[in-house]
Amino acid sequence: MNWWITASGGLAAISAAGHALAGRTMFFRPIRARLADPVQAAVFTGMWHFITAHFALSALFLLACGYLGRPDLAVALAATQFAAYGAINLILSLRLGQAMKLGQWVLFGGVAVLAAIGLALPA
């Protein structure tokens, strides 16, 4: 078992749950309500659910790799994806004038860092 990668999967699961539960009320519903065009609303809804599914599947993947002690290229890919999510949210937050405006970057960065440590220090 690789506890670092398992911990990264746990944080990814928190990201997925936060996106699916808190994000629905905080972001999804208000944005969707402002979209008058049904095609745009459908595309937005699809994108929202694609992201939720990706977070959830990434969490399951990282948890499985951590549990099985399988640090490999695929874990590096998941770590890189979450690092990119974190960088994008940090840049957007800074553009909005406040580093913690979209504070999810801290969670995304945590997933990336824990997975990277797990790759560097295999169990």
N, CA, C and O atoms as CSV, one atom per row, in Angstrom:
chain,resi,resn,atom,element,x,y,z
A,1,MET,N,N,0.852,-1.184,0.000
A,1,MET,CA,C,0.000,0.000,0.000
A,1,MET,C,C,0.888,1.234,0.000
A,1,MET,O,O,1.897,1.296,0.703
A,2,ASN,N,N,0.490,2.220,-0.807
A,2,ASN,CA,C,1.202,3.494,-0.841
A,2,ASN,C,C,0.255,4.539,-0.248
A,2,ASN,O,O,-0.715,4.956,-0.881
A,3,TRP,N,N,0.566,4.951,0.991
A,3,TRP,CA,C,-0.322,5.856,1.717
A,3,TRP,C,C,-0.409,7.232,1.068
A,3,TRP,O,O,-1.458,7.872,1.136
A,4,TRP,N,N,0.662,7.699,0.443
A,4,TRP,CA,C,0.646,9.012,-0.205
A,4,TRP,C,C,-0.361,9.036,-1.361
A,4,TRP,O,O,-1.155,9.969,-1.490
A,5,ILE,N,N,-0.314,8.007,-2.188
A,5,ILE,CA,C,-1.241,7.943,-3.317
A,5,ILE,C,C,-2.658,7.704,-2.811
A,5,ILE,O,O,-3.608,8.263,-3.360
A,6,THR,N,N,-2.816,6.890,-1.781
A,6,THR,CA,C,-4.138,6.678,-1.189
A,6,THR,C,C,-4.698,7.991,-0.649
A,6,THR,O,O,-5.881,8.285,-0.825
A,7,ALA,N,N,-3.842,8.785,0.015
A,7,ALA,CA,C,-4.282,10.089,0.529
A,7,ALA,C,C,-4.672,11.023,-0.615
A,7,ALA,O,O,-5.632,11.784,-0.497
A,8,SER,N,N,-3.933,10.967,-1.718
A,8,SER,CA,C,-4.296,11.807,-2.864
A,8,SER,C,C,-5.665,11.387,-3.400
A,8,SER,O,O,-6.458,12.236,-3.808
A,9,GLY,N,N,-5.943,10.095,-3.402
A,9,GLY,CA,C,-7.268,9.617,-3.813
A,9,GLY,C,C,-8.364,10.090,-2.875
A,9,GLY,O,O,-9.471,10.407,-3.308
A,10,GLY,N,N,-8.051,10.136,-1.590
A,10,GLY,CA,C,-9.019,10.664,-0.622
A,10,GLY,C,C,-9.341,12.127,-0.877
A,10,GLY,O,O,-10.503,12.532,-0.836
A,11,LEU,N,N,-8.303,12.923,-1.142
A,11,LEU,CA,C,-8.544,14.334,-1.462
A,11,LEU,C,C,-9.313,14.481,-2.771
A,11,LEU,O,O,-10.180,15.346,-2.895
A,12,ALA,N,N,-8.993,13.637,-3.743
A,12,ALA,CA,C,-9.738,13.676,-5.009
A,12,ALA,C,C,-11.207,13.319,-4.770
A,12,ALA,O,O,-12.094,13.886,-5.408
A,13,ALA,N,N,-11.465,12.390,-3.863
A,13,ALA,CA,C,-12.855,12.036,-3.529
A,13,ALA,C,C,-13.569,13.217,-2.883
A,13,ALA,O,O,-14.748,13.450,-3.151
A,14,ILE,N,N,-12.865,13.963,-2.034
A,14,ILE,CA,C,-13.449,15.167,-1.442
A,14,ILE,C,C,-13.758,16.188,-2.534
A,14,ILE,O,O,-14.793,16.854,-2.492
A,15,SER,N,N,-12.856,16.311,-3.515
A,15,SER,CA,C,-13.104,17.206,-4.656
A,15,SER,C,C,-14.363,16.792,-5.400
A,15,SER,O,O,-15.200,17.629,-5.739
A,16,ALA,N,N,-14.491,15.499,-5.649
A,16,ALA,CA,C,-15.669,14.997,-6.380
A,16,ALA,C,C,-16.947,15.260,-5.596
A,16,ALA,O,O,-17.941,15.725,-6.155
A,17,ALA,N,N,-16.918,14.963,-4.303
A,17,ALA,CA,C,-18.108,15.184,-3.478
A,17,ALA,C,C,-18.444,16.666,-3.382
A,17,ALA,O,O,-19.612,17.046,-3.462
A,18,GLY,N,N,-17.430,17.500,-3.213
A,18,GLY,CA,C,-17.661,18.944,-3.146
A,18,GLY,C,C,-18.247,19.477,-4.441
A,18,GLY,O,O,-19.158,20.304,-4.429
A,19,HIS,N,N,-17.718,18.996,-5.557
A,19,HIS,CA,C,-18.227,19.430,-6.854
A,19,HIS,C,C,-19.671,18.997,-7.030
A,19,HIS,O,O,-20.512,19.790,-7.454
A,20,ALA,N,N,-19.965,17.745,-6.708
A,20,ALA,CA,C,-21.303,17.203,-6.917
A,20,ALA,C,C,-22.336,17.788,-5.950
A,20,ALA,O,O,-23.484,18.012,-6.332
A,21,LEU,N,N,-21.938,18.032,-4.715
A,21,LEU,CA,C,-22.905,18.454,-3.697
A,21,LEU,C,C,-22.912,19.964,-3.487
A,21,LEU,O,O,-23.899,20.626,-3.807
A,22,ALA,N,N,-21.834,20.512,-2.961
A,22,ALA,CA,C,-21.792,21.958,-2.699
A,22,ALA,C,C,-21.787,22.761,-3.990
A,22,ALA,O,O,-22.439,23.800,-4.084
A,23,GLY,N,N,-21.052,22.280,-4.981
A,23,GLY,CA,C,-20.961,23.008,-6.244
A,23,GLY,C,C,-22.278,23.115,-6.967
A,23,GLY,O,O,-22.516,24.083,-7.689
A,24,ARG,N,N,-23.126,22.148,-6.787
A,24,ARG,CA,C,-24.437,22.176,-7.450
A,24,ARG,C,C,-25.235,23.400,-7.008
A,24,ARG,O,O,-25.851,24.077,-7.831
A,25,THR,N,N,-25.220,23.678,-5.715
A,25,THR,CA,C,-25.957,24.822,-5.191
A,25,THR,C,C,-25.212,26.137,-5.429
A,25,THR,O,O,-25.814,27.147,-5.795
A,26,MET,N,N,-23.897,26.110,-5.216
A,26,MET,CA,C,-23.110,27.340,-5.310
A,26,MET,C,C,-22.906,27.813,-6.748
A,26,MET,O,O,-22.894,29.018,-7.001
A,27,PHE,N,N,-22.745,26.881,-7.695
A,27,PHE,CA,C,-22.384,27.270,-9.049
A,27,PHE,C,C,-23.339,26.746,-10.121
A,27,PHE,O,O,-23.826,27.514,-10.951
A,28,PHE,N,N,-23.607,25.442,-10.104
A,28,PHE,CA,C,-24.371,24.845,-11.197
A,28,PHE,C,C,-25.753,25.482,-11.371
A,28,PHE,O,O,-26.077,25.986,-12.446
A,29,ARG,N,N,-26.551,25.457,-10.324
A,29,ARG,CA,C,-27.926,25.966,-10.442
A,29,ARG,C,C,-27.985,27.449,-10.827
A,29,ARG,O,O,-28.762,27.808,-11.711
A,30,PRO,N,N,-27.183,28.330,-10.186
A,30,PRO,CA,C,-27.258,29.743,-10.583
A,30,PRO,C,C,-26.806,29.984,-12.033
A,30,PRO,O,O,-27.401,30.800,-12.736
A,31,ILE,N,N,-25.776,29.289,-12.473
A,31,ILE,CA,C,-25.315,29.469,-13.852
A,31,ILE,C,C,-26.348,28.922,-14.824
A,31,ILE,O,O,-26.690,29.574,-15.810
A,32,ARG,N,N,-26.837,27.737,-14.547
A,32,ARG,CA,C,-27.824,27.093,-15.427
A,32,ARG,C,C,-29.082,27.942,-15.549
A,32,ARG,O,O,-29.683,28.015,-16.621
A,33,ALA,N,N,-29.483,28.584,-14.451
A,33,ALA,CA,C,-30.687,29.416,-14.460
A,33,ALA,C,C,-30.545,30.623,-15.389
A,33,ALA,O,O,-31.545,31.147,-15.880
A,34,ARG,N,N,-29.320,31.062,-15.628
A,34,ARG,CA,C,-29.095,32.239,-16.482
A,34,ARG,C,C,-28.937,31.888,-17.960
A,34,ARG,O,O,-28.875,32.779,-18.807
A,35,LEU,N,N,-28.874,30.620,-18.263
A,35,LEU,CA,C,-28.717,30.199,-19.651
A,35,LEU,C,C,-30.095,30.027,-20.288
A,35,LEU,O,O,-30.817,29.078,-19.982
A,36,ALA,N,N,-30.448,30.948,-21.171
A,36,ALA,CA,C,-31.765,30.925,-21.804
A,36,ALA,C,C,-31.827,29.947,-22.974
A,36,ALA,O,O,-32.880,29.373,-23.250
A,37,ASP,N,N,-30.722,29.762,-23.648
A,37,ASP,CA,C,-30.682,28.875,-24.812
A,37,ASP,C,C,-30.632,27.424,-24.331
A,37,ASP,O,O,-29.720,27.068,-23.584
A,38,PRO,N,N,-31.582,26.577,-24.734
A,38,PRO,CA,C,-31.605,25.189,-24.264
A,38,PRO,C,C,-30.374,24.383,-24.683
A,38,PRO,O,O,-29.949,23.485,-23.956
A,39,VAL,N,N,-29.804,24.692,-25.840
A,39,VAL,CA,C,-28.598,23.973,-26.281
A,39,VAL,C,C,-27.419,24.345,-25.386
A,39,VAL,O,O,-26.661,23.474,-24.961
A,40,GLN,N,N,-27.265,25.642,-25.101
A,40,GLN,CA,C,-26.186,26.058,-24.205
A,40,GLN,C,C,-26.372,25.461,-22.815
A,40,GLN,O,O,-25.400,25.042,-22.187
A,41,ALA,N,N,-27.601,25.417,-22.331
A,41,ALA,CA,C,-27.879,24.827,-21.021
A,41,ALA,C,C,-27.549,23.335,-21.014
A,41,ALA,O,O,-27.015,22.815,-20.035
A,42,ALA,N,N,-27.869,22.654,-22.110
A,42,ALA,CA,C,-27.565,21.222,-22.193
A,42,ALA,C,C,-26.060,20.985,-22.246
A,42,ALA,O,O,-25.552,20.065,-21.603
A,43,VAL,N,N,-25.345,21.809,-23.008
A,43,VAL,CA,C,-23.882,21.675,-23.083
A,43,VAL,C,C,-23.261,21.938,-21.716
A,43,VAL,O,O,-22.385,21.193,-21.278
A,44,PHE,N,N,-23.709,22.988,-21.046
A,44,PHE,CA,C,-23.197,23.290,-19.707
A,44,PHE,C,C,-23.475,22.139,-18.743
A,44,PHE,O,O,-22.596,21.750,-17.974
A,45,THR,N,N,-24.690,21.593,-18.780
A,45,THR,CA,C,-25.045,20.473,-17.907
A,45,THR,C,C,-24.143,19.271,-18.190
A,45,THR,O,O,-23.653,18.627,-17.263
A,46,GLY,N,N,-23.928,18.976,-19.461
A,46,GLY,CA,C,-23.028,17.881,-19.819
A,46,GLY,C,C,-21.624,18.110,-19.299
A,46,GLY,O,O,-21.015,17.204,-18.730
A,47,MET,N,N,-21.104,19.314,-19.490
A,47,MET,CA,C,-19.748,19.625,-19.012
A,47,MET,C,C,-19.655,19.455,-17.497
A,47,MET,O,O,-18.677,18.914,-16.980
A,48,TRP,N,N,-20.675,19.918,-16.803
A,48,TRP,CA,C,-20.685,19.808,-15.338
A,48,TRP,C,C,-20.599,18.335,-14.917
A,48,TRP,O,O,-19.820,17.975,-14.035
A,49,HIS,N,N,-21.407,17.497,-15.558
A,49,HIS,CA,C,-21.415,16.086,-15.193
A,49,HIS,C,C,-20.156,15.362,-15.661
A,49,HIS,O,O,-19.723,14.411,-15.010
A,50,PHE,N,N,-19.558,15.787,-16.776
A,50,PHE,CA,C,-18.271,15.214,-17.210
A,50,PHE,C,C,-17.214,15.457,-16.137
A,50,PHE,O,O,-16.448,14.557,-15.794
A,51,ILE,N,N,-17.179,16.682,-15.610
A,51,ILE,CA,C,-16.192,17.027,-14.578
A,51,ILE,C,C,-16.432,16.209,-13.313
A,51,ILE,O,O,-15.489,15.684,-12.720
A,52,THR,N,N,-17.694,16.101,-12.903
A,52,THR,CA,C,-18.015,15.305,-11.710
A,52,THR,C,C,-17.567,13.856,-11.900
A,52,THR,O,O,-16.949,13.269,-11.012
A,53,ALA,N,N,-17.883,13.287,-13.059
A,53,ALA,CA,C,-17.483,11.906,-13.334
A,53,ALA,C,C,-15.966,11.774,-13.356
A,53,ALA,O,O,-15.424,10.802,-12.831
A,54,HIS,N,N,-15.284,12.728,-13.948
A,54,HIS,CA,C,-13.821,12.656,-14.011
A,54,HIS,C,C,-13.203,12.711,-12.623
A,54,HIS,O,O,-12.300,11.933,-12.314
A,55,PHE,N,N,-13.684,13.625,-11.780
A,55,PHE,CA,C,-13.179,13.696,-10.407
A,55,PHE,C,C,-13.422,12.381,-9.667
A,55,PHE,O,O,-12.527,11.868,-8.996
A,56,ALA,N,N,-14.630,11.839,-9.789
A,56,ALA,CA,C,-14.972,10.601,-9.076
A,56,ALA,C,C,-14.133,9.425,-9.578
A,56,ALA,O,O,-13.616,8.646,-8.776
A,57,LEU,N,N,-13.997,9.293,-10.886
A,57,LEU,CA,C,-13.198,8.189,-11.437
A,57,LEU,C,C,-11.718,8.348,-11.101
A,57,LEU,O,O,-11.035,7.358,-10.836
A,58,SER,N,N,-11.218,9.581,-11.110
A,58,SER,CA,C,-9.829,9.817,-10.718
A,58,SER,C,C,-9.606,9.435,-9.261
A,58,SER,O,O,-8.580,8.851,-8.913
A,59,ALA,N,N,-10.571,9.766,-8.416
A,59,ALA,CA,C,-10.464,9.397,-7.001
A,59,ALA,C,C,-10.422,7.886,-6.840
A,59,ALA,O,O,-9.569,7.361,-6.125
A,60,LEU,N,N,-11.332,7.186,-7.497
A,60,LEU,CA,C,-11.338,5.719,-7.419
A,60,LEU,C,C,-10.027,5.138,-7.940
A,60,LEU,O,O,-9.468,4.218,-7.344
A,61,PHE,N,N,-9.546,5.674,-9.041
A,61,PHE,CA,C,-8.302,5.208,-9.625
A,61,PHE,C,C,-7.131,5.404,-8.660
A,61,PHE,O,O,-6.356,4.477,-8.427
A,62,LEU,N,N,-7.004,6.610,-8.100
A,62,LEU,CA,C,-5.897,6.878,-7.176
A,62,LEU,C,C,-6.018,6.041,-5.912
A,62,LEU,O,O,-5.013,5.549,-5.399
A,63,LEU,N,N,-7.242,5.872,-5.400
A,63,LEU,CA,C,-7.421,5.025,-4.219
A,63,LEU,C,C,-7.007,3.582,-4.527
A,63,LEU,O,O,-6.340,2.945,-3.712
A,64,ALA,N,N,-7.395,3.070,-5.683
A,64,ALA,CA,C,-7.037,1.700,-6.056
A,64,ALA,C,C,-5.529,1.561,-6.231
A,64,ALA,O,O,-4.936,0.597,-5.748
A,65,CYS,N,N,-4.907,2.512,-6.915
A,65,CYS,CA,C,-3.448,2.446,-7.116
A,65,CYS,C,C,-2.710,2.547,-5.793
A,65,CYS,O,O,-1.709,1.862,-5.580
A,66,GLY,N,N,-3.205,3.407,-4.899
A,66,GLY,CA,C,-2.579,3.522,-3.580
A,66,GLY,C,C,-2.721,2.243,-2.784
A,66,GLY,O,O,-1.760,1.772,-2.175
A,67,TYR,N,N,-3.910,1.683,-2.789
A,67,TYR,CA,C,-4.166,0.450,-2.045
A,67,TYR,C,C,-3.331,-0.701,-2.582
A,67,TYR,O,O,-2.786,-1.496,-1.816
A,68,LEU,N,N,-3.236,-0.786,-3.906
A,68,LEU,CA,C,-2.481,-1.880,-4.529
A,68,LEU,C,C,-0.983,-1.608,-4.585
A,68,LEU,O,O,-0.211,-2.471,-5.001
A,69,GLY,N,N,-0.563,-0.405,-4.164
A,69,GLY,CA,C,0.857,-0.062,-4.194
A,69,GLY,C,C,1.411,-0.005,-5.605
A,69,GLY,O,O,2.507,-0.501,-5.865
A,70,ARG,N,N,0.649,0.604,-6.531
A,70,ARG,CA,C,1.035,0.640,-7.942
A,70,ARG,C,C,1.306,2.063,-8.418
A,70,ARG,O,O,0.500,2.640,-9.148
A,71,PRO,N,N,2.434,2.628,-8.006
A,71,PRO,CA,C,2.792,3.940,-8.537
A,71,PRO,C,C,3.355,3.764,-9.945
A,71,PRO,O,O,4.359,3.078,-10.132
A,72,ASP,N,N,2.725,4.369,-10.911
A,72,ASP,CA,C,3.197,4.229,-12.284
A,72,ASP,C,C,2.849,5.471,-13.085
A,72,ASP,O,O,2.436,6.487,-12.525
A,73,LEU,N,N,3.015,5.385,-14.379
A,73,LEU,CA,C,2.794,6.524,-15.260
A,73,LEU,C,C,1.368,7.056,-15.169
A,73,LEU,O,O,1.158,8.265,-15.266
A,74,ALA,N,N,0.405,6.194,-14.987
A,74,ALA,CA,C,-0.980,6.634,-14.902
A,74,ALA,C,C,-1.215,7.504,-13.666
A,74,ALA,O,O,-2.000,8.451,-13.719
A,75,VAL,N,N,-0.543,7.193,-12.554
A,75,VAL,CA,C,-0.651,8.036,-11.361
A,75,VAL,C,C,-0.021,9.399,-11.655
A,75,VAL,O,O,-0.536,10.431,-11.225
A,76,ALA,N,N,1.085,9.396,-12.385
A,76,ALA,CA,C,1.722,10.659,-12.772
A,76,ALA,C,C,0.775,11.495,-13.627
A,76,ALA,O,O,0.721,12.715,-13.476
A,77,LEU,N,N,0.041,10.862,-14.506
A,77,LEU,CA,C,-0.931,11.573,-15.337
A,77,LEU,C,C,-2.027,12.191,-14.474
A,77,LEU,O,O,-2.375,13.356,-14.664
A,78,ALA,N,N,-2.569,11.436,-13.538
A,78,ALA,CA,C,-3.611,11.969,-12.657
A,78,ALA,C,C,-3.060,13.132,-11.831
A,78,ALA,O,O,-3.744,14.140,-11.652
A,79,ALA,N,N,-1.833,13.002,-11.328
A,79,ALA,CA,C,-1.212,14.080,-10.557
A,79,ALA,C,C,-1.057,15.333,-11.417
A,79,ALA,O,O,-1.307,16.447,-10.955
A,80,THR,N,N,-0.649,15.146,-12.655
A,80,THR,CA,C,-0.463,16.274,-13.566
A,80,THR,C,C,-1.800,16.949,-13.871
A,80,THR,O,O,-1.877,18.176,-13.930
A,81,GLN,N,N,-2.839,16.162,-14.062
A,81,GLN,CA,C,-4.165,16.748,-14.311
A,81,GLN,C,C,-4.605,17.616,-13.143
A,81,GLN,O,O,-5.067,18.739,-13.347
A,82,PHE,N,N,-4.470,17.114,-11.924
A,82,PHE,CA,C,-4.888,17.888,-10.764
A,82,PHE,C,C,-3.987,19.102,-10.547
A,82,PHE,O,O,-4.454,20.138,-10.072
A,83,ALA,N,N,-2.713,18.990,-10.885
A,83,ALA,CA,C,-1.826,20.164,-10.819
A,83,ALA,C,C,-2.311,21.235,-11.798
A,83,ALA,O,O,-2.307,22.424,-11.477
A,84,ALA,N,N,-2.727,20.812,-12.987
A,84,ALA,CA,C,-3.245,21.760,-13.976
A,84,ALA,C,C,-4.542,22.399,-13.478
A,84,ALA,O,O,-4.728,23.607,-13.625
A,85,TYR,N,N,-5.441,21.606,-12.890
A,85,TYR,CA,C,-6.687,22.169,-12.347
A,85,TYR,C,C,-6.363,23.228,-11.286
A,85,TYR,O,O,-6.961,24.303,-11.254
A,86,GLY,N,N,-5.406,22.893,-10.428
A,86,GLY,CA,C,-5.011,23.832,-9.380
A,86,GLY,C,C,-4.432,25.118,-9.952
A,86,GLY,O,O,-4.773,26.212,-9.503
A,87,ALA,N,N,-3.558,24.985,-10.941
A,87,ALA,CA,C,-2.949,26.166,-11.560
A,87,ALA,C,C,-4.007,27.040,-12.228
A,87,ALA,O,O,-3.972,28.265,-12.106
A,88,ILE,N,N,-4.937,26.419,-12.927
A,88,ILE,CA,C,-6.004,27.176,-13.603
A,88,ILE,C,C,-6.841,27.929,-12.577
A,88,ILE,O,O,-7.122,29.112,-12.764
A,89,ASN,N,N,-7.244,27.262,-11.494
A,89,ASN,CA,C,-8.067,27.936,-10.484
A,89,ASN,C,C,-7.291,29.028,-9.765
A,89,ASN,O,O,-7.865,30.065,-9.432
A,90,LEU,N,N,-5.995,28.823,-9.516
A,90,LEU,CA,C,-5.196,29.869,-8.877
A,90,LEU,C,C,-5.083,31.086,-9.791
A,90,LEU,O,O,-5.238,32.218,-9.333
A,91,ILE,N,N,-4.819,30.867,-11.064
A,91,ILE,CA,C,-4.727,31.986,-12.016
A,91,ILE,C,C,-6.061,32.734,-12.085
A,91,ILE,O,O,-6.081,33.964,-12.050
A,92,LEU,N,N,-7.167,32.005,-12.181
A,92,LEU,CA,C,-8.481,32.655,-12.219
A,92,LEU,C,C,-8.745,33.433,-10.935
A,92,LEU,O,O,-9.285,34.538,-10.980
A,93,SER,N,N,-8.369,32.866,-9.793
A,93,SER,CA,C,-8.549,33.551,-8.510
A,93,SER,C,C,-7.752,34.843,-8.463
A,93,SER,O,O,-8.260,35.880,-8.036
A,94,LEU,N,N,-6.495,34.777,-8.906
A,94,LEU,CA,C,-5.654,35.968,-8.902
A,94,LEU,C,C,-6.218,37.034,-9.847
A,94,LEU,O,O,-6.153,38.226,-9.546
A,95,ARG,N,N,-6.764,36.612,-10.974
A,95,ARG,CA,C,-7.412,37.564,-11.891
A,95,ARG,C,C,-8.631,38.213,-11.250
A,95,ARG,O,O,-8.981,39.347,-11.581
A,96,LEU,N,N,-9.276,37.499,-10.337
A,96,LEU,CA,C,-10.426,38.047,-9.613
A,96,LEU,C,C,-9.975,38.880,-8.413
A,96,LEU,O,O,-10.805,39.440,-7.697
A,97,GLY,N,N,-8.655,38.963,-8.193
A,97,GLY,CA,C,-8.105,39.838,-7.160
A,97,GLY,C,C,-7.924,39.228,-5.793
A,97,GLY,O,O,-7.609,39.943,-4.841
A,98,GLN,N,N,-8.112,37.927,-5.663
A,98,GLN,CA,C,-8.019,37.288,-4.353
A,98,GLN,C,C,-7.628,35.830,-4.541
A,98,GLN,O,O,-8.335,35.081,-5.215
A,99,ALA,N,N,-6.508,35.421,-3.951
A,99,ALA,CA,C,-5.990,34.065,-4.156
A,99,ALA,C,C,-6.986,32.985,-3.744
A,99,ALA,O,O,-7.016,31.915,-4.352
A,100,MET,N,N,-7.785,33.242,-2.741
A,100,MET,CA,C,-8.716,32.224,-2.255
A,100,MET,C,C,-10.136,32.416,-2.793
A,100,MET,O,O,-11.072,31.796,-2.290
A,101,LYS,N,N,-10.307,33.262,-3.804
A,101,LYS,CA,C,-11.643,33.464,-4.381
A,101,LYS,C,C,-12.209,32.137,-4.903
A,101,LYS,O,O,-13.376,31.819,-4.675
A,102,LEU,N,N,-11.383,31.383,-5.594
A,102,LEU,CA,C,-11.721,30.022,-6.031
A,102,LEU,C,C,-10.735,29.086,-5.331
A,102,LEU,O,O,-9.807,28.570,-5.954
A,103,GLY,N,N,-10.940,28.880,-4.064
A,103,GLY,CA,C,-9.976,28.177,-3.231
A,103,GLY,C,C,-9.805,26.697,-3.513
A,103,GLY,O,O,-9.010,26.033,-2.848
A,104,GLN,N,N,-10.540,26.160,-4.494
A,104,GLN,CA,C,-10.400,24.746,-4.821
A,104,GLN,C,C,-8.979,24.411,-5.265
A,104,GLN,O,O,-8.574,23.250,-5.217
A,105,TRP,N,N,-8.215,25.424,-5.698
A,105,TRP,CA,C,-6.855,25.163,-6.167
A,105,TRP,C,C,-6.004,24.530,-5.068
A,105,TRP,O,O,-5.079,23.773,-5.361
A,106,VAL,N,N,-6.308,24.832,-3.813
A,106,VAL,CA,C,-5.540,24.253,-2.703
A,106,VAL,C,C,-5.788,22.744,-2.643
A,106,VAL,O,O,-4.848,21.964,-2.488
A,107,LEU,N,N,-7.038,22.341,-2.763
A,107,LEU,CA,C,-7.395,20.915,-2.745
A,107,LEU,C,C,-6.803,20.202,-3.954
A,107,LEU,O,O,-6.216,19.128,-3.815
A,108,PHE,N,N,-6.953,20.794,-5.146
A,108,PHE,CA,C,-6.402,20.185,-6.362
A,108,PHE,C,C,-4.885,20.057,-6.259
A,108,PHE,O,O,-4.318,19.030,-6.632
A,109,GLY,N,N,-4.235,21.096,-5.755
A,109,GLY,CA,C,-2.786,21.041,-5.577
A,109,GLY,C,C,-2.379,19.969,-4.583
A,109,GLY,O,O,-1.360,19.301,-4.760
A,110,GLY,N,N,-3.181,19.807,-3.530
A,110,GLY,CA,C,-2.908,18.766,-2.545
A,110,GLY,C,C,-2.958,17.375,-3.150
A,110,GLY,O,O,-2.121,16.528,-2.836
A,111,VAL,N,N,-3.937,17.132,-4.016
A,111,VAL,CA,C,-4.021,15.842,-4.706
A,111,VAL,C,C,-2.742,15.612,-5.503
A,111,VAL,O,O,-2.145,14.539,-5.430
A,112,ALA,N,N,-2.323,16.624,-6.266
A,112,ALA,CA,C,-1.121,16.498,-7.101
A,112,ALA,C,C,0.127,16.249,-6.274
A,112,ALA,O,O,0.935,15.381,-6.603
A,113,VAL,N,N,0.283,17.014,-5.195
A,113,VAL,CA,C,1.489,16.896,-4.369
A,113,VAL,C,C,1.541,15.535,-3.683
A,113,VAL,O,O,2.594,14.898,-3.674
A,114,LEU,N,N,0.434,15.076,-3.111
A,114,LEU,CA,C,0.428,13.774,-2.435
A,114,LEU,C,C,0.716,12.643,-3.426
A,114,LEU,O,O,1.468,11.722,-3.110
A,115,ALA,N,N,0.125,12.707,-4.616
A,115,ALA,CA,C,0.398,11.671,-5.623
A,115,ALA,C,C,1.862,11.719,-6.052
A,115,ALA,O,O,2.487,10.674,-6.233
A,116,ALA,N,N,2.413,12.921,-6.215
A,116,ALA,CA,C,3.824,13.048,-6.614
A,116,ALA,C,C,4.749,12.491,-5.530
A,116,ALA,O,O,5.737,11.825,-5.839
A,117,ILE,N,N,4.435,12.759,-4.282
A,117,ILE,CA,C,5.239,12.196,-3.184
A,117,ILE,C,C,5.153,10.677,-3.216
A,117,ILE,O,O,6.154,9.985,-3.033
A,118,GLY,N,N,3.939,10.161,-3.451
A,118,GLY,CA,C,3.764,8.704,-3.539
A,118,GLY,C,C,4.564,8.095,-4.670
A,118,GLY,O,O,5.046,6.968,-4.558
A,119,LEU,N,N,4.710,8.839,-5.768
A,119,LEU,CA,C,5.541,8.343,-6.882
A,119,LEU,C,C,7.010,8.374,-6.518
A,119,LEU,O,O,7.760,7.464,-6.871
A,120,ALA,N,N,7.429,9.425,-5.809
A,120,ALA,CA,C,8.844,9.576,-5.448
A,120,ALA,C,C,9.262,8.645,-4.320
A,120,ALA,O,O,10.418,8.226,-4.256
A,121,LEU,N,N,8.333,8.320,-3.431
A,121,LEU,CA,C,8.619,7.472,-2.265
A,121,LEU,C,C,7.732,6.243,-2.274
A,121,LEU,O,O,6.893,6.091,-1.386
A,122,PRO,N,N,7.890,5.367,-3.246
A,122,PRO,CA,C,7.009,4.191,-3.283
A,122,PRO,C,C,7.132,3.344,-2.029
A,122,PRO,O,O,8.197,3.251,-1.419
A,123,ALA,N,N,6.019,2.730,-1.662
A,123,ALA,CA,C,5.975,1.928,-0.422
A,123,ALA,C,C,6.849,0.696,-0.513
A,123,ALA,O,O,6.923,-0.080,0.440
